[in-house]
Amino acid sequence: MAHSNGKITAPINLSDPYYVLGIGPVNGVYDVGYICGEAVKDRINILSRIKPVKYPALFTGNIADWYKAANGNFGIVLPASGSSSALPSAGQPMQRWGFDYPTGGSSEPFRLTDYVGYNHNAPTIFSMHPDPAVYPNSEFRCSILLKQNAEISINEIGFIRTAYIGCIIRHQATGELRFRTLNRSVMEMMSQEYVVTLSVPNWSDGKIDVYMVASMTEASEQSYPSVNTTIYSLNQSHLETAHEVRTLAKPEPNSFKFEYRVVNEFANEYHLECTFTSIKGAWEKARFSVMLESEPPGAFLGGMGESLSPAPIGEMLSQGESYTFNSQSFTRVQTSQNNYVNYTARYLGDNYQAGSILFRAK
């Protein structure tokens, strides 16, 4: 047997991919063209690095990267959605990625050996993590987390290497939307997590569609009210969608208690030890942040701006529990007069608690 736990190894038998994909022989016959072609487009895991692809060679033993396919897309088809008007109807996901299967002949021959190394349980390439709710007149964040155990890296897929990951939020009732991308292309994405931040207008209560897309044009300067470029679905598979529905809501007061401690690191260098305590409900630790602002401007350098919680996505803070992290370090450069560090403690984009910290003249 040349397969185990969904993975096919050499020496391969013609029946092996049938067994792993859960397909029976047709009229008792096993056929290479059948198991490598259109018949398996809805059964094969396109996120496996190794699988049947379109490549103009009968034998690929001496070809190092045949598995990327002739077009460099690893046998993956990304459905195009055009612009704003081509988005799915309210509440519906964008079209799922497809299998660019070979069709036979000299330019796209069927090869049983393309299945040697196929992993039916290959994980998704990335996951989408939007804020749990949308608040009017605030910021909304959507993270893309690149999977370290993925068999294919997103910046290896030829068709979207030059694209920009973006996020679209759309009010289901009114159709009004906001769109923004990262400021770097897919080929420049080397970190594990990236965040798209959108400005939410004063939308009425209701449900919001959240889409993560690949945009052929950068649109990172602001949150745009329309999509005027070609976008592609990032709906990888049934295992991981790139669409979720969120509820537009008003911030719930007194959900958290925020406390801080000023830590003097060295001379005039400081950071804040920030503690969030959950009063109501359970919340994701990775969504906490503290915004710092110098008053007057320039009195403090470095560390001003937003300090995001370093907690992994999915790690939760339960009711009654506390979570502490340190802000970025900052330096006091004006010491001859009183000055302040203004802080805003947040969950998601929702202003939670604000105040000022006095630093007295020396």
Contacts in CASP RR format, 6 or more apart in sequence:
PFRMAT RR
TARGET T0000
AUTHOR 0000-0000-0000
METHOD contacts of the structure
MODEL  1
MAHSNGKITAPINLSDPYYVLGIGPVNGVYDVGYICGEAVKDRINILSRI
KPVKYPALFTGNIADWYKAANGNFGIVLPASGSSSALPSAGQPMQRWGFD
YPTGGSSEPFRLTDYVGYNHNAPTIFSMHPDPAVYPNSEFRCSILLKQNA
EISINEIGFIRTAYIGCIIRHQATGELRFRTLNRSVMEMMSQEYVVTLSV
PNWSDGKIDVYMVASMTEASEQSYPSVNTTIYSLNQSHLETAHEVRTLAK
PEPNSFKFEYRVVNEFANEYHLECTFTSIKGAWEKARFSVMLESEPPGAF
LGGMGESLSPAPIGEMLSQGESYTFNSQSFTRVQTSQNNYVNYTARYLGD
NYQAGSILFRAK
1 16 0 8 1.000
2 8 0 8 1.000
2 9 0 8 1.000
2 10 0 8 1.000
2 11 0 8 1.000
2 12 0 8 1.000
2 13 0 8 1.000
2 16 0 8 1.000
3 9 0 8 1.000
3 16 0 8 1.000
3 19 0 8 1.000
3 20 0 8 1.000
5 121 0 8 1.000
6 20 0 8 1.000
6 119 0 8 1.000
6 120 0 8 1.000
6 121 0 8 1.000
7 20 0 8 1.000
7 117 0 8 1.000
7 118 0 8 1.000
7 119 0 8 1.000
7 120 0 8 1.000
7 121 0 8 1.000
8 16 0 8 1.000
8 17 0 8 1.000
8 20 0 8 1.000
8 115 0 8 1.000
8 116 0 8 1.000
8 117 0 8 1.000
8 118 0 8 1.000
9 116 0 8 1.000
9 117 0 8 1.000
10 116 0 8 1.000
12 112 0 8 1.000
12 113 0 8 1.000
12 115 0 8 1.000
12 116 0 8 1.000
14 30 0 8 1.000
14 32 0 8 1.000
14 35 0 8 1.000
14 112 0 8 1.000
15 25 0 8 1.000
15 30 0 8 1.000
16 115 0 8 1.000
17 23 0 8 1.000
17 35 0 8 1.000
17 36 0 8 1.000
17 40 0 8 1.000
17 112 0 8 1.000
17 115 0 8 1.000
17 118 0 8 1.000
18 24 0 8 1.000
18 25 0 8 1.000
18 30 0 8 1.000
18 35 0 8 1.000
20 118 0 8 1.000
20 120 0 8 1.000
21 35 0 8 1.000
21 40 0 8 1.000
21 43 0 8 1.000
21 44 0 8 1.000
21 120 0 8 1.000
22 43 0 8 1.000
23 35 0 8 1.000
23 39 0 8 1.000
23 40 0 8 1.000
23 43 0 8 1.000
25 31 0 8 1.000
26 34 0 8 1.000
32 110 0 8 1.000
32 111 0 8 1.000
32 112 0 8 1.000
33 104 0 8 1.000
33 110 0 8 1.000
35 112 0 8 1.000
35 115 0 8 1.000
36 52 0 8 1.000
36 101 0 8 1.000
36 102 0 8 1.000
36 110 0 8 1.000
36 111 0 8 1.000
36 112 0 8 1.000
36 114 0 8 1.000
36 115 0 8 1.000
37 52 0 8 1.000
37 101 0 8 1.000
37 102 0 8 1.000
37 103 0 8 1.000
37 110 0 8 1.000
38 101 0 8 1.000
38 103 0 8 1.000
40 99 0 8 1.000
40 101 0 8 1.000
41 98 0 8 1.000
41 99 0 8 1.000
41 101 0 8 1.000
44 51 0 8 1.000
44 52 0 8 1.000
44 99 0 8 1.000
44 101 0 8 1.000
45 51 0 8 1.000
45 118 0 8 1.000
45 119 0 8 1.000
45 120 0 8 1.000
45 121 0 8 1.000
45 122 0 8 1.000
45 237 0 8 1.000
46 74 0 8 1.000
46 75 0 8 1.000
46 76 0 8 1.000
46 97 0 8 1.000
46 98 0 8 1.000
46 99 0 8 1.000
46 237 0 8 1.000
47 122 0 8 1.000
47 123 0 8 1.000
47 124 0 8 1.000
47 125 0 8 1.000
47 150 0 8 1.000
47 151 0 8 1.000
47 152 0 8 1.000
47 236 0 8 1.000
47 237 0 8 1.000
48 117 0 8 1.000
48 118 0 8 1.000
48 119 0 8 1.000
48 120 0 8 1.000
48 122 0 8 1.000
48 151 0 8 1.000
49 67 0 8 1.000
49 74 0 8 1.000
49 119 0 8 1.000
49 122 0 8 1.000
49 151 0 8 1.000
49 152 0 8 1.000
50 67 0 8 1.000
50 114 0 8 1.000
50 115 0 8 1.000
50 116 0 8 1.000
50 117 0 8 1.000
50 118 0 8 1.000
50 119 0 8 1.000
51 67 0 8 1.000
51 75 0 8 1.000
51 99 0 8 1.000
51 114 0 8 1.000
51 115 0 8 1.000
51 118 0 8 1.000
52 101 0 8 1.000
52 102 0 8 1.000
52 110 0 8 1.000
52 111 0 8 1.000
52 114 0 8 1.000
52 115 0 8 1.000
53 66 0 8 1.000
53 67 0 8 1.000
53 68 0 8 1.000
53 69 0 8 1.000
53 70 0 8 1.000
53 74 0 8 1.000
53 75 0 8 1.000
53 100 0 8 1.000
53 102 0 8 1.000
53 114 0 8 1.000
54 69 0 8 1.000
54 70 0 8 1.000
54 71 0 8 1.000
54 75 0 8 1.000
54 100 0 8 1.000
54 101 0 8 1.000
54 102 0 8 1.000
54 103 0 8 1.000
54 107 0 8 1.000
54 108 0 8 1.000
55 63 0 8 1.000
55 66 0 8 1.000
55 69 0 8 1.000
55 70 0 8 1.000
55 102 0 8 1.000
55 108 0 8 1.000
56 70 0 8 1.000
56 106 0 8 1.000
56 107 0 8 1.000
56 108 0 8 1.000
56 109 0 8 1.000
57 63 0 8 1.000
57 66 0 8 1.000
57 109 0 8 1.000
58 109 0 8 1.000
58 111 0 8 1.000
59 111 0 8 1.000
59 113 0 8 1.000
60 66 0 8 1.000
60 111 0 8 1.000
60 113 0 8 1.000
60 114 0 8 1.000
61 113 0 8 1.000
67 74 0 8 1.000
67 114 0 8 1.000
68 74 0 8 1.000
68 156 0 8 1.000
69 75 0 8 1.000
69 100 0 8 1.000
71 100 0 8 1.000
71 158 0 8 1.000
71 159 0 8 1.000
72 157 0 8 1.000
72 158 0 8 1.000
72 159 0 8 1.000
73 100 0 8 1.000
73 157 0 8 1.000
73 158 0 8 1.000
73 159 0 8 1.000
74 152 0 8 1.000
74 156 0 8 1.000
74 157 0 8 1.000
75 99 0 8 1.000
75 100 0 8 1.000
75 101 0 8 1.000
76 97 0 8 1.000
76 98 0 8 1.000
76 99 0 8 1.000
76 100 0 8 1.000
76 152 0 8 1.000
76 157 0 8 1.000
76 159 0 8 1.000
77 97 0 8 1.000
77 98 0 8 1.000
77 99 0 8 1.000
77 100 0 8 1.000
78 97 0 8 1.000
78 157 0 8 1.000
78 159 0 8 1.000
78 160 0 8 1.000
78 214 0 8 1.000
78 232 0 8 1.000
78 233 0 8 1.000
78 234 0 8 1.000
79 94 0 8 1.000
79 95 0 8 1.000
79 96 0 8 1.000
79 97 0 8 1.000
79 98 0 8 1.000
79 232 0 8 1.000
79 233 0 8 1.000
80 230 0 8 1.000
80 231 0 8 1.000
80 232 0 8 1.000
80 233 0 8 1.000
81 87 0 8 1.000
81 88 0 8 1.000
81 94 0 8 1.000
81 95 0 8 1.000
81 213 0 8 1.000
81 230 0 8 1.000
81 231 0 8 1.000
81 232 0 8 1.000
81 233 0 8 1.000
82 227 0 8 1.000
82 230 0 8 1.000
82 231 0 8 1.000
83 226 0 8 1.000
83 227 0 8 1.000
83 228 0 8 1.000
83 229 0 8 1.000
83 230 0 8 1.000
83 231 0 8 1.000
84 177 0 8 1.000
84 179 0 8 1.000
84 226 0 8 1.000
84 227 0 8 1.000
84 228 0 8 1.000
87 94 0 8 1.000
87 168 0 8 1.000
87 170 0 8 1.000
87 177 0 8 1.000
87 211 0 8 1.000
87 227 0 8 1.000
88 94 0 8 1.000
88 95 0 8 1.000
88 243 0 8 1.000
90 170 0 8 1.000
90 172 0 8 1.000
90 173 0 8 1.000
90 175 0 8 1.000
90 207 0 8 1.000
90 209 0 8 1.000
91 172 0 8 1.000
91 207 0 8 1.000
91 209 0 8 1.000
91 243 0 8 1.000
91 245 0 8 1.000
92 243 0 8 1.000
93 211 0 8 1.000
93 235 0 8 1.000
93 241 0 8 1.000
93 242 0 8 1.000
93 243 0 8 1.000
94 211 0 8 1.000
94 213 0 8 1.000
94 233 0 8 1.000
94 234 0 8 1.000
94 235 0 8 1.000
94 242 0 8 1.000
94 243 0 8 1.000
95 233 0 8 1.000
95 235 0 8 1.000
96 233 0 8 1.000
96 235 0 8 1.000
96 236 0 8 1.000
96 237 0 8 1.000
96 238 0 8 1.000
97 233 0 8 1.000
97 235 0 8 1.000
97 236 0 8 1.000
97 237 0 8 1.000
102 108 0 8 1.000
102 109 0 8 1.000
102 110 0 8 1.000
104 110 0 8 1.000
119 151 0 8 1.000
122 150 0 8 1.000
122 151 0 8 1.000
123 147 0 8 1.000
123 149 0 8 1.000
123 150 0 8 1.000
123 151 0 8 1.000
123 239 0 8 1.000
124 147 0 8 1.000
124 150 0 8 1.000
124 236 0 8 1.000
124 237 0 8 1.000
124 239 0 8 1.000
124 240 0 8 1.000
125 146 0 8 1.000
125 147 0 8 1.000
125 150 0 8 1.000
125 152 0 8 1.000
125 153 0 8 1.000
125 154 0 8 1.000
125 236 0 8 1.000
126 144 0 8 1.000
126 145 0 8 1.000
126 146 0 8 1.000
126 147 0 8 1.000
126 150 0 8 1.000
126 154 0 8 1.000
126 234 0 8 1.000
126 236 0 8 1.000
126 240 0 8 1.000
127 144 0 8 1.000
127 145 0 8 1.000
127 147 0 8 1.000
127 240 0 8 1.000
127 313 0 8 1.000
128 142 0 8 1.000
128 143 0 8 1.000
128 144 0 8 1.000
128 145 0 8 1.000
128 210 0 8 1.000
128 212 0 8 1.000
128 234 0 8 1.000
128 240 0 8 1.000
128 241 0 8 1.000
128 242 0 8 1.000
128 244 0 8 1.000
129 142 0 8 1.000
129 143 0 8 1.000
129 144 0 8 1.000
129 145 0 8 1.000
129 286 0 8 1.000
129 313 0 8 1.000
129 314 0 8 1.000
130 140 0 8 1.000
130 141 0 8 1.000
130 142 0 8 1.000
130 143 0 8 1.000
130 167 0 8 1.000
130 210 0 8 1.000
130 244 0 8 1.000
130 246 0 8 1.000
131 140 0 8 1.000
131 141 0 8 1.000
131 142 0 8 1.000
131 246 0 8 1.000
131 287 0 8 1.000
131 348 0 8 1.000
131 349 0 8 1.000
132 246 0 8 1.000
132 283 0 8 1.000
132 284 0 8 1.000
132 287 0 8 1.000
132 348 0 8 1.000
133 246 0 8 1.000
133 247 0 8 1.000
133 248 0 8 1.000
133 249 0 8 1.000
133 348 0 8 1.000
134 140 0 8 1.000
134 169 0 8 1.000
134 200 0 8 1.000
134 203 0 8 1.000
134 208 0 8 1.000
134 246 0 8 1.000
134 247 0 8 1.000
134 248 0 8 1.000
134 249 0 8 1.000
135 200 0 8 1.000
135 248 0 8 1.000
135 249 0 8 1.000
135 250 0 8 1.000
135 251 0 8 1.000
135 348 0 8 1.000
135 349 0 8 1.000
135 350 0 8 1.000
136 200 0 8 1.000
136 201 0 8 1.000
136 202 0 8 1.000
136 203 0 8 1.000
136 204 0 8 1.000
136 248 0 8 1.000
136 250 0 8 1.000
137 200 0 8 1.000
137 201 0 8 1.000
137 202 0 8 1.000
138 200 0 8 1.000
138 251 0 8 1.000
138 348 0 8 1.000
138 349 0 8 1.000
138 350 0 8 1.000
138 351 0 8 1.000
139 197 0 8 1.000
139 198 0 8 1.000
139 199 0 8 1.000
139 200 0 8 1.000
139 348 0 8 1.000
139 349 0 8 1.000
140 169 0 8 1.000
140 197 0 8 1.000
140 198 0 8 1.000
140 199 0 8 1.000
140 200 0 8 1.000
140 348 0 8 1.000
140 349 0 8 1.000
141 195 0 8 1.000
141 196 0 8 1.000
141 197 0 8 1.000
141 198 0 8 1.000
141 287 0 8 1.000
141 348 0 8 1.000
141 349 0 8 1.000
142 167 0 8 1.000
142 195 0 8 1.000
142 196 0 8 1.000
142 198 0 8 1.000
142 210 0 8 1.000
142 212 0 8 1.000
143 193 0 8 1.000
143 194 0 8 1.000
143 195 0 8 1.000
143 196 0 8 1.000
143 286 0 8 1.000
143 313 0 8 1.000
144 165 0 8 1.000
144 193 0 8 1.000
144 194 0 8 1.000
144 195 0 8 1.000
144 196 0 8 1.000
144 212 0 8 1.000
145 192 0 8 1.000
145 193 0 8 1.000
145 313 0 8 1.000
146 153 0 8 1.000
146 154 0 8 1.000
146 189 0 8 1.000
146 191 0 8 1.000
146 192 0 8 1.000
146 193 0 8 1.000
148 192 0 8 1.000
154 160 0 8 1.000
154 186 0 8 1.000
154 189 0 8 1.000
155 161 0 8 1.000
155 186 0 8 1.000
155 187 0 8 1.000
155 188 0 8 1.000
155 189 0 8 1.000
157 186 0 8 1.000
159 232 0 8 1.000
160 186 0 8 1.000
160 214 0 8 1.000
160 232 0 8 1.000
161 185 0 8 1.000
161 186 0 8 1.000
161 187 0 8 1.000
162 185 0 8 1.000
162 186 0 8 1.000
162 187 0 8 1.000
162 216 0 8 1.000
163 185 0 8 1.000
163 186 0 8 1.000
163 214 0 8 1.000
163 215 0 8 1.000
163 216 0 8 1.000
163 232 0 8 1.000
164 181 0 8 1.000
164 182 0 8 1.000
164 183 0 8 1.000
164 184 0 8 1.000
164 185 0 8 1.000
164 186 0 8 1.000
164 214 0 8 1.000
164 215 0 8 1.000
164 216 0 8 1.000
164 217 0 8 1.000
164 218 0 8 1.000
164 219 0 8 1.000
164 220 0 8 1.000
165 181 0 8 1.000
165 182 0 8 1.000
165 186 0 8 1.000
165 189 0 8 1.000
165 194 0 8 1.000
165 196 0 8 1.000
165 212 0 8 1.000
165 213 0 8 1.000
165 214 0 8 1.000
165 215 0 8 1.000
165 234 0 8 1.000
166 179 0 8 1.000
166 180 0 8 1.000
166 181 0 8 1.000
166 182 0 8 1.000
166 196 0 8 1.000
166 212 0 8 1.000
166 213 0 8 1.000
166 214 0 8 1.000
166 215 0 8 1.000
166 219 0 8 1.000
167 179 0 8 1.000
167 180 0 8 1.000
167 181 0 8 1.000
167 196 0 8 1.000
167 198 0 8 1.000
167 210 0 8 1.000
167 211 0 8 1.000
167 212 0 8 1.000
167 213 0 8 1.000
168 177 0 8 1.000
168 178 0 8 1.000
168 179 0 8 1.000
168 209 0 8 1.000
168 210 0 8 1.000
168 211 0 8 1.000
168 213 0 8 1.000
168 227 0 8 1.000
168 231 0 8 1.000
169 177 0 8 1.000
169 178 0 8 1.000
169 198 0 8 1.000
169 200 0 8 1.000
169 208 0 8 1.000
169 209 0 8 1.000
169 210 0 8 1.000
169 211 0 8 1.000
169 246 0 8 1.000
170 176 0 8 1.000
170 177 0 8 1.000
170 208 0 8 1.000
170 209 0 8 1.000
170 211 0 8 1.000
171 177 0 8 1.000
171 203 0 8 1.000
171 204 0 8 1.000
171 206 0 8 1.000
171 207 0 8 1.000
171 208 0 8 1.000
171 248 0 8 1.000
172 206 0 8 1.000
172 207 0 8 1.000
172 208 0 8 1.000
172 209 0 8 1.000
172 245 0 8 1.000
173 204 0 8 1.000
173 206 0 8 1.000
173 207 0 8 1.000
174 203 0 8 1.000
174 204 0 8 1.000
176 201 0 8 1.000
176 203 0 8 1.000
176 225 0 8 1.000
177 225 0 8 1.000
177 226 0 8 1.000
177 227 0 8 1.000
178 198 0 8 1.000
178 199 0 8 1.000
178 200 0 8 1.000
178 201 0 8 1.000
178 223 0 8 1.000
178 224 0 8 1.000
178 225 0 8 1.000
179 198 0 8 1.000
179 219 0 8 1.000
179 223 0 8 1.000
179 224 0 8 1.000
179 225 0 8 1.000
179 226 0 8 1.000
179 227 0 8 1.000
180 196 0 8 1.000
180 197 0 8 1.000
180 198 0 8 1.000
180 219 0 8 1.000
180 220 0 8 1.000
180 222 0 8 1.000
180 223 0 8 1.000
180 224 0 8 1.000
181 196 0 8 1.000
181 215 0 8 1.000
181 217 0 8 1.000
181 218 0 8 1.000
181 219 0 8 1.000
181 220 0 8 1.000
182 189 0 8 1.000
182 194 0 8 1.000
182 196 0 8 1.000
182 220 0 8 1.000
183 218 0 8 1.000
183 220 0 8 1.000
185 218 0 8 1.000
186 214 0 8 1.000
193 313 0 8 1.000
196 212 0 8 1.000
198 223 0 8 1.000
199 222 0 8 1.000
199 223 0 8 1.000
203 248 0 8 1.000
204 248 0 8 1.000
205 247 0 8 1.000
205 248 0 8 1.000
205 249 0 8 1.000
205 250 0 8 1.000
206 247 0 8 1.000
206 248 0 8 1.000
207 245 0 8 1.000
207 246 0 8 1.000
207 247 0 8 1.000
207 248 0 8 1.000
208 245 0 8 1.000
208 246 0 8 1.000
208 247 0 8 1.000
208 248 0 8 1.000
209 243 0 8 1.000
209 245 0 8 1.000
210 243 0 8 1.000
210 244 0 8 1.000
210 245 0 8 1.000
210 246 0 8 1.000
211 242 0 8 1.000
211 243 0 8 1.000
212 234 0 8 1.000
212 242 0 8 1.000
212 243 0 8 1.000
213 231 0 8 1.000
213 232 0 8 1.000
213 233 0 8 1.000
213 234 0 8 1.000
213 242 0 8 1.000
214 231 0 8 1.000
214 232 0 8 1.000
214 233 0 8 1.000
214 234 0 8 1.000
215 227 0 8 1.000
215 229 0 8 1.000
215 230 0 8 1.000
215 231 0 8 1.000
215 232 0 8 1.000
216 229 0 8 1.000
216 230 0 8 1.000
216 231 0 8 1.000
216 232 0 8 1.000
217 229 0 8 1.000
217 230 0 8 1.000
219 229 0 8 1.000
233 242 0 8 1.000
234 242 0 8 1.000
235 241 0 8 1.000
235 242 0 8 1.000
235 243 0 8 1.000
236 242 0 8 1.000
251 350 0 8 1.000
251 351 0 8 1.000
251 352 0 8 1.000
252 280 0 8 1.000
254 279 0 8 1.000
254 280 0 8 1.000
255 278 0 8 1.000
255 279 0 8 1.000
255 280 0 8 1.000
255 281 0 8 1.000
255 283 0 8 1.000
255 347 0 8 1.000
255 352 0 8 1.000
256 276 0 8 1.000
256 277 0 8 1.000
256 278 0 8 1.000
256 279 0 8 1.000
256 283 0 8 1.000
256 345 0 8 1.000
256 347 0 8 1.000
256 352 0 8 1.000
256 353 0 8 1.000
257 276 0 8 1.000
257 277 0 8 1.000
257 279 0 8 1.000
258 274 0 8 1.000
258 275 0 8 1.000
258 276 0 8 1.000
258 277 0 8 1.000
258 345 0 8 1.000
258 352 0 8 1.000
258 353 0 8 1.000
259 274 0 8 1.000
259 275 0 8 1.000
259 277 0 8 1.000
260 272 0 8 1.000
260 273 0 8 1.000
260 274 0 8 1.000
260 275 0 8 1.000
260 290 0 8 1.000
260 343 0 8 1.000
260 345 0 8 1.000
260 357 0 8 1.000
261 272 0 8 1.000
261 273 0 8 1.000
261 275 0 8 1.000
262 270 0 8 1.000
262 272 0 8 1.000
262 273 0 8 1.000
262 357 0 8 1.000
263 270 0 8 1.000
263 271 0 8 1.000
263 272 0 8 1.000
263 273 0 8 1.000
263 326 0 8 1.000
264 270 0 8 1.000
265 271 0 8 1.000
265 329 0 8 1.000
268 331 0 8 1.000
268 332 0 8 1.000
268 333 0 8 1.000
268 335 0 8 1.000
269 329 0 8 1.000
269 330 0 8 1.000
269 331 0 8 1.000
269 332 0 8 1.000
270 329 0 8 1.000
270 330 0 8 1.000
270 331 0 8 1.000
270 332 0 8 1.000
271 326 0 8 1.000
271 327 0 8 1.000
271 328 0 8 1.000
271 329 0 8 1.000
271 330 0 8 1.000
272 290 0 8 1.000
272 292 0 8 1.000
272 307 0 8 1.000
272 326 0 8 1.000
272 327 0 8 1.000
272 341 0 8 1.000
272 343 0 8 1.000
272 357 0 8 1.000
273 324 0 8 1.000
273 326 0 8 1.000
274 288 0 8 1.000
274 290 0 8 1.000
274 307 0 8 1.000
274 324 0 8 1.000
274 325 0 8 1.000
274 326 0 8 1.000
274 327 0 8 1.000
274 345 0 8 1.000
275 322 0 8 1.000
275 323 0 8 1.000
275 324 0 8 1.000
276 288 0 8 1.000
276 317 0 8 1.000
276 322 0 8 1.000
276 323 0 8 1.000
276 324 0 8 1.000
276 345 0 8 1.000
276 347 0 8 1.000
277 320 0 8 1.000
277 321 0 8 1.000
277 322 0 8 1.000
277 323 0 8 1.000
278 317 0 8 1.000
278 318 0 8 1.000
278 319 0 8 1.000
278 320 0 8 1.000
278 321 0 8 1.000
278 322 0 8 1.000
279 319 0 8 1.000
279 320 0 8 1.000
280 319 0 8 1.000
281 318 0 8 1.000
281 319 0 8 1.000
282 316 0 8 1.000
282 317 0 8 1.000
282 318 0 8 1.000
282 319 0 8 1.000
283 316 0 8 1.000
283 317 0 8 1.000
283 347 0 8 1.000
284 311 0 8 1.000
284 313 0 8 1.000
284 314 0 8 1.000
284 315 0 8 1.000
284 316 0 8 1.000
284 317 0 8 1.000
285 309 0 8 1.000
285 311 0 8 1.000
285 312 0 8 1.000
285 314 0 8 1.000
285 315 0 8 1.000
285 316 0 8 1.000
285 317 0 8 1.000
285 323 0 8 1.000
286 308 0 8 1.000
286 309 0 8 1.000
286 311 0 8 1.000
286 312 0 8 1.000
286 313 0 8 1.000
286 314 0 8 1.000
286 315 0 8 1.000
287 309 0 8 1.000
287 347 0 8 1.000
287 348 0 8 1.000
288 308 0 8 1.000
288 309 0 8 1.000
288 311 0 8 1.000
288 323 0 8 1.000
288 325 0 8 1.000
288 345 0 8 1.000
288 346 0 8 1.000
288 347 0 8 1.000
289 306 0 8 1.000
289 307 0 8 1.000
289 308 0 8 1.000
289 309 0 8 1.000
289 345 0 8 1.000
289 346 0 8 1.000
289 347 0 8 1.000
289 349 0 8 1.000
290 306 0 8 1.000
290 307 0 8 1.000
290 327 0 8 1.000
290 343 0 8 1.000
290 344 0 8 1.000
290 345 0 8 1.000
290 346 0 8 1.000
291 305 0 8 1.000
291 306 0 8 1.000
291 307 0 8 1.000
291 343 0 8 1.000
291 344 0 8 1.000
291 346 0 8 1.000
292 300 0 8 1.000
292 303 0 8 1.000
292 304 0 8 1.000
292 305 0 8 1.000
292 306 0 8 1.000
292 307 0 8 1.000
292 327 0 8 1.000
292 328 0 8 1.000
292 330 0 8 1.000
292 341 0 8 1.000
292 342 0 8 1.000
292 343 0 8 1.000
293 304 0 8 1.000
293 305 0 8 1.000
293 341 0 8 1.000
293 342 0 8 1.000
293 343 0 8 1.000
293 344 0 8 1.000
294 300 0 8 1.000
294 301 0 8 1.000
294 304 0 8 1.000
294 339 0 8 1.000
294 340 0 8 1.000
294 341 0 8 1.000
294 342 0 8 1.000
295 339 0 8 1.000
295 340 0 8 1.000
295 341 0 8 1.000
295 342 0 8 1.000
295 356 0 8 1.000
296 334 0 8 1.000
296 339 0 8 1.000
298 333 0 8 1.000
298 334 0 8 1.000
299 332 0 8 1.000
299 333 0 8 1.000
299 334 0 8 1.000
299 339 0 8 1.000
299 340 0 8 1.000
299 359 0 8 1.000
300 330 0 8 1.000
300 331 0 8 1.000
300 332 0 8 1.000
300 333 0 8 1.000
300 339 0 8 1.000
300 341 0 8 1.000
301 330 0 8 1.000
301 331 0 8 1.000
301 333 0 8 1.000
302 328 0 8 1.000
302 329 0 8 1.000
302 330 0 8 1.000
302 331 0 8 1.000
303 327 0 8 1.000
303 328 0 8 1.000
303 329 0 8 1.000
303 330 0 8 1.000
304 330 0 8 1.000
305 328 0 8 1.000
307 325 0 8 1.000
307 326 0 8 1.000
307 327 0 8 1.000
307 328 0 8 1.000
309 323 0 8 1.000
309 325 0 8 1.000
310 325 0 8 1.000
311 323 0 8 1.000
311 325 0 8 1.000
317 323 0 8 1.000
330 341 0 8 1.000
332 339 0 8 1.000
332 359 0 8 1.000
335 361 0 8 1.000
335 362 0 8 1.000
336 361 0 8 1.000
336 362 0 8 1.000
337 361 0 8 1.000
338 358 0 8 1.000
338 359 0 8 1.000
338 360 0 8 1.000
338 361 0 8 1.000
339 359 0 8 1.000
340 356 0 8 1.000
340 357 0 8 1.000
340 358 0 8 1.000
340 359 0 8 1.000
341 356 0 8 1.000
341 357 0 8 1.000
341 359 0 8 1.000
342 354 0 8 1.000
342 355 0 8 1.000
342 356 0 8 1.000
342 357 0 8 1.000
343 354 0 8 1.000
343 355 0 8 1.000
343 356 0 8 1.000
343 357 0 8 1.000
344 351 0 8 1.000
344 352 0 8 1.000
344 353 0 8 1.000
344 354 0 8 1.000
344 355 0 8 1.000
345 352 0 8 1.000
345 353 0 8 1.000
345 354 0 8 1.000
346 352 0 8 1.000
END
